[in-house]
Structures are given as structure tokens and as C-alpha cells.
Amino acid sequence: MKEIEIGPCPCCTVSAGKRKNFVQKTISDIFTFFEECLVNDSMAKRDGLLQSLDPRVKLISMVFLIFAVAMTRDIRLLAIVYVLTLVSAWASRIELGFFLKRVWVFIPIFAGIIMIPILFNVFMPGDALVTLARLGPGAHLGPFALPPVITITVQGTMLALTFVLRVATCVSAAVLLFLTTPRDLLFKSLRSLKVPKVYVLTMDMCYRYIFLFTEIVRDFYTAKKSRALKALPLIEEQKWVGGRVGYTLIKALSMSEKVHGAMVSRGFNGDIRIMHRYSIHRRDYVACVSVIALSIFLMLASQNLIRV
């Protein structure tokens, strides 16, 4: 056991094998990350601040807060609310590194890319912050006229930062709700707020079986890799992927019929029923009133009815 295995000679190692190992590791990491993002039962059972609140109170509070944040244009207020979400995550015994990674890993991909053109004076005229290029007068890009100097503007940068911070705050509030609330209680809270049962049932079934189908996709790749002696041409790989997509769709339809039949035979009538009973305490009223008051303040400030 003390001997170190040197391994194959580098000259005998095929680059395609390295590529396959990389693809396999990438797929495995993607599914692992996806499952970690959705599985929150362990965090929902911790003894924290948000875990102790009634699920209906958390749902109503987060909806009010997200709506108010979406209307807020003041970057200072957005920064304060975002810091409050971090404090709430810490008080709920959620690791800040885990929480930040789950929130910010998606924001640069969507919000950041969308707001990149706003940084330049071509789309958002304003005061120059950074000069990128000097084109001179009469510059054109096809039929579009360009300014003599291409710069990153202060107004565009502030607008982009405000948008990204607004998205980050809304996503943080939603992630806090899902991480601190068991799935069954969350869906029951939706029904208690008179959300149509067809929507709640659809989300519940998607959540239940999304892990099963991700495991099926992983098994497809593992089975193909264990039986392949060499890499197939690109068109054959594309045909294989298309065939697996079709097979997964057929399997999903067949499984949905069987599962629905089994549920109906056991007395299912389309409503979600669990043994948990709601009980609202004083802390729930305090938390709900505080969040709603903060939301109203943000909405009034966004309409310039309150000076900040």
C-alpha cells in the first residue's frame, strides 16, 4: 500500500481519453451542483431564524419584498436590503459561502451579459468613466453612426450595477425561502393562499421527479461510455443524443400515467395533504409586519414619495 503507482507513460496517453474524462467529470459536477441547489431538507430543519417562522408568513413576506425590490431604483436601498438578506442567512444558520455561491453563480451569466451594452456611450450617453477608443468624427458601423470616442459612462455603470444588485436581492430572497422551508410545507402554503391546485401539483410533481430524470440521463451517458470502444463521428453522436431525448420524453409520459393512476387508486383528489398543522406565534406577526413595512417604504421611495 506504500508503493506509488506511476501510471502510464505520457506518450501512451491518448488525448481523446482525457477529453472523455473531462466531459464525464463536467456532467457529474453539473448534476451534483443541480441536486445541491434543490435539496434543502437539511437546512430547512436547522434551528435558525427563518426556520422558526410560519411558512405562510415567509411566503407572503418574501413576495412583498421581491415586488418592492423590483420597483426600487436607489442603489443604496438595494444594498441595504441585500445586506439584510445576508444577515438573515447567517441568522438562519446557512453558510454564507454556500449562500453566495448559489446566488451569484447565475447573476453574471444572465443579468451581467444583458447589461453589458448599457455600459458604453453608444447605448447610454453620459459622463465618461473609462475611454476605450477614439474613432474620430463620422464613424459608422453599417447604417449606425458611432460617437467620436467610445467610453464607458458613469450613468451606464450605475444603471448596470443597480440592475444586477436588484436581481441579486430578489434571487437571495427567493433562495432564502426555499432553503429554510421544507418542500411539502411550501406547497401547502401556496394552497392555503388560494393558488390553484393544478399549478401547485405541477410544481410538486416536477420537484419530486426531476432528480429521477437527471439520474436517468447520467445512466444513459455511463452506459454509452462503458460500451463504446472509440469515439463516434459527430453526426452519430448527435443522432444518439436526439434518440435519448426522445426516449426520455416517452419514458416521462409513460411514468406520469402510471404514477397518476397509482395516486388515484390510493384516494388522491388533486389536493396536497400533509400531517403538519400551522400555528402562528407572536414572532410571525412581528416578522410579517416588519417585512411588509420595509416593502411599503421601498415602494414609496421608488415613487419619490419619500426622500432618502
Secondary structure, DSSP 8 states (H G I E B T S, - for coil): -------S-GGG--HHHHHHHHHHHHHHHHHHHHHHHH--HHHHTS--TGGGS-HHHHHHHHHHHHHHHHH---HHHHHHHHHHHHHHHHHTT--HHHHHHHHHTTHIIIIIHHHGGGGBTTTS---EEEEEEE--TT-EETTEE--SEEEEEHHHHHHHHHHHHHHHHHHHHHHHHHHSS-HHHHHHHHHHTT--HHHHHHHHHHHHHHHHHHHHHHHHHHHHHHH-SS---HHHHHHHHHHHHHHHHHHHHHHHHHHHHHHHHTT--S----S------HHHHHHHHHHHHHHHHHHHHHTTSS--
